[in-house]
Amino acid sequence: MTVSAKIDLLRQLPAFKECSEATFEKLIASCQVVRFGIGQPLSDTNLIPDRVLLILSGKARLLGRHDNQLNTLAILGPGN
């Protein structure tokens, strides 16, 4: 994905609408596109993540345990 395509994607999201050009340049310099396979975990409960994930396409389930059962807490999609 090109730098301009990344900037265009970010500009469409409400959280980034008010960002300046300088902020976009800093964001783009430090971000990368990562692809995950179906069923692949995006994080682990035993580790504190060192990155922020932004879903550009597809869906992800946020899972949590209640009464020792794994439950879907939310379905996340583009922009989450």
Backbone as CSV, one residue per row, in Angstrom:
resi,resn,N_x,N_y,N_z,CA_x,CA_y,CA_z,C_x,C_y,C_z
1,MET,0.848,-1.176,0.000,0.000,0.000,0.000,0.892,1.238,0.000
2,THR,0.578,2.189,-0.858,1.385,3.401,-0.976,1.116,4.350,0.191
3,VAL,2.018,5.277,0.404,1.864,6.267,1.469,0.597,7.082,1.251
4,SER,0.333,7.509,0.029,-0.863,8.323,-0.226,-2.143,7.526,0.013
5,ALA,-2.111,6.224,-0.275,-3.291,5.382,-0.018,-3.538,5.261,1.480
6,LYS,-2.467,5.140,2.278,-2.610,5.084,3.737,-3.204,6.382,4.269
7,ILE,-2.690,7.513,3.771,-3.199,8.812,4.220,-4.676,8.953,3.854
8,ASP,-5.052,8.552,2.653,-6.447,8.629,2.231,-7.343,7.792,3.128
9,LEU,-6.902,6.601,3.506,-7.685,5.747,4.404,-7.860,6.408,5.769
10,LEU,-6.785,6.953,6.309,-6.868,7.603,7.617,-7.767,8.833,7.584
11,ARG,-7.708,9.597,6.513,-8.523,10.813,6.397,-10.019,10.513,6.440
12,GLN,-10.410,9.329,6.022,-11.827,8.960,5.994,-12.374,8.616,7.375
13,LEU,-11.508,8.359,8.331,-11.949,7.948,9.660,-12.185,9.156,10.556
14,PRO,-13.307,9.168,11.282,-13.632,10.313,12.140,-12.529,10.690,13.130
15,ALA,-11.820,9.723,13.664,-10.780,10.004,14.652,-9.622,10.818,14.084
16,PHE,-9.451,10.799,12.765,-8.316,11.467,12.144,-8.703,12.679,11.292
17,LYS,-9.977,13.022,11.253,-10.443,14.095,10.364,-9.803,15.454,10.646
18,GLU,-9.492,15.740,11.885,-8.958,17.059,12.248,-7.419,17.108,12.276
19,CYS,-6.765,16.053,11.866,-5.298,16.003,11.917,-4.672,16.904,10.854
20,SER,-3.563,17.495,11.214,-2.819,18.339,10.280,-1.978,17.464,9.351
21,GLU,-1.443,18.088,8.312,-0.563,17.367,7.384,0.664,16.818,8.116
22,ALA,1.212,17.614,9.029,2.391,17.177,9.783,2.068,15.942,10.616
23,THR,0.889,15.912,11.213,0.476,14.753,12.006,0.324,13.530,11.120
24,PHE,-0.285,13.695,9.949,-0.420,12.573,9.017,0.949,12.032,8.615
25,GLU,1.883,12.912,8.360,3.225,12.473,7.975,3.884,11.662,9.093
26,LYS,3.722,12.103,10.345,4.278,11.361,11.479,3.592,10.000,11.625
27,LEU,2.276,9.977,11.478,1.539,8.712,11.572,1.991,7.724,10.511
28,ILE,2.067,8.193,9.291,2.426,7.324,8.178,3.855,6.806,8.325
29,ALA,4.741,7.647,8.853,6.134,7.223,9.032,6.259,6.086,10.044
30,SER,5.315,6.010,10.965,5.423,4.998,12.016,4.409,3.862,11.900
31,CYS,3.605,3.856,10.846,2.604,2.784,10.730,2.953,1.826,9.594
32,GLN,2.356,0.651,9.677,2.541,-0.338,8.629,1.259,-1.139,8.481
33,VAL,1.033,-1.644,7.303,-0.134,-2.485,7.042,0.248,-3.920,7.384
34,VAL,-0.575,-4.560,8.212,-0.357,-5.944,8.625,-1.605,-6.733,8.246
35,ARG,-1.407,-7.894,7.687,-2.534,-8.752,7.312,-2.579,-9.949,8.252
36,PHE,-3.795,-10.282,8.684,-4.005,-11.418,9.564,-4.853,-12.451,8.851
37,GLY,-4.591,-13.703,9.104,-5.374,-14.785,8.531,-6.645,-15.025,9.338
38,ILE,-7.576,-15.742,8.754,-8.824,-16.073,9.435,-8.509,-16.859,10.699
39,GLY,-9.058,-16.411,11.813,-8.860,-17.093,13.086,-7.568,-16.765,13.799
40,GLN,-6.713,-15.985,13.176,-5.430,-15.635,13.795,-5.649,-14.589,14.883
41,PRO,-5.114,-14.812,16.091,-5.272,-13.824,17.165,-4.533,-12.521,16.848
42,LEU,-5.146,-11.414,17.222,-4.526,-10.106,17.025,-3.736,-9.677,18.254
43,SER,-4.068,-10.259,19.395,-3.337,-9.960,20.623,-3.457,-11.152,21.566
44,ASP,-2.753,-11.062,22.683,-2.712,-12.141,23.660,-2.961,-11.542,25.043
45,THR,-3.780,-12.178,25.844,-4.093,-11.648,27.177,-2.884,-11.618,28.101
46,ASN,-1.841,-12.356,27.787,-0.657,-12.409,28.641,0.384,-11.350,28.307
47,LEU,0.167,-10.588,27.230,1.133,-9.577,26.796,0.480,-8.212,26.672
48,ILE,1.218,-7.183,27.039,0.756,-5.816,26.802,1.218,-5.443,25.401
49,PRO,0.265,-5.111,24.499,0.654,-4.815,23.112,1.528,-3.565,23.018
50,ASP,2.406,-3.564,22.028,3.274,-2.415,21.793,2.841,-1.649,20.549
51,ARG,1.586,-1.883,20.139,1.073,-1.205,18.946,-0.440,-1.041,19.057
52,VAL,-0.942,-0.158,18.225,-2.379,0.065,18.115,-2.802,-0.516,16.772
53,LEU,-3.861,-1.310,16.770,-4.351,-1.898,15.523,-5.588,-1.139,15.068
54,LEU,-5.650,-0.851,13.799,-6.786,-0.183,13.174,-7.263,-1.085,12.050
55,ILE,-8.519,-1.483,12.090,-9.052,-2.384,11.067,-9.396,-1.575,9.821
56,LEU,-8.780,-1.910,8.709,-9.051,-1.243,7.435,-10.100,-2.003,6.633
57,SER,-10.069,-3.320,6.711,-11.074,-4.131,6.020,-11.237,-5.445,6.777
58,GLY,-12.390,-6.057,6.621,-12.669,-7.304,7.310,-13.287,-7.069,8.669
59,LYS,-13.325,-8.121,9.466,-13.927,-8.063,10.794,-13.043,-8.789,11.791
60,ALA,-13.199,-8.425,13.059,-12.500,-9.096,14.149,-13.467,-9.217,15.319
61,ARG,-13.338,-10.300,16.065,-14.163,-10.474,17.262,-13.337,-10.127,18.493
62,LEU,-13.937,-9.367,19.397,-13.332,-9.102,20.691,-13.883,-10.162,21.637
63,LEU,-12.982,-10.989,22.176,-13.396,-12.097,23.028,-13.073,-11.803,24.484
64,GLY,-13.894,-12.341,25.358,-13.659,-12.208,26.792,-14.193,-13.433,27.512
65,ARG,-13.714,-13.643,28.719,-14.164,-14.795,29.505,-15.168,-14.350,30.567
66,HIS,-16.230,-15.119,30.706,-17.228,-14.915,31.748,-17.630,-16.298,32.243
67,ASP,-17.535,-16.512,33.542,-17.803,-17.832,34.117,-16.979,-18.912,33.420
68,ASN,-15.732,-18.575,33.142,-14.776,-19.474,32.491,-15.195,-19.907,31.080
69,GLN,-16.099,-19.170,30.464,-16.482,-19.444,29.073,-16.049,-18.282,28.202
70,LEU,-15.564,-18.604,27.028,-15.151,-17.586,26.061,-16.391,-17.050,25.356
71,ASN,-16.558,-15.721,25.366,-17.722,-15.068,24.763,-17.292,-13.960,23.826
72,THR,-18.104,-13.720,22.789,-17.882,-12.584,21.910,-18.446,-11.336,22.575
73,LEU,-17.580,-10.354,22.824,-18.001,-9.106,23.438,-18.402,-8.078,22.389
74,ALA,-17.771,-8.151,21.205,-18.069,-7.209,20.128,-17.540,-7.750,18.820
75,ILE,-18.190,-7.348,17.740,-17.701,-7.610,16.386,-17.185,-6.261,15.878
76,LEU,-15.926,-6.205,15.516,-15.295,-4.964,15.084,-15.078,-4.992,13.575
77,GLY,-15.152,-3.827,12.944,-14.961,-3.740,11.505,-14.130,-2.526,11.132
78,PRO,-14.126,-2.162,9.856,-13.312,-1.044,9.379,-13.535,0.227,10.216
79,GLY,-12.437,0.839,10.608,-12.491,2.049,11.411,-12.336,1.794,12.897
80,ASN,-12.491,0.545,13.317,-12.313,0.183,14.724,-10.856,-0.121,14.979
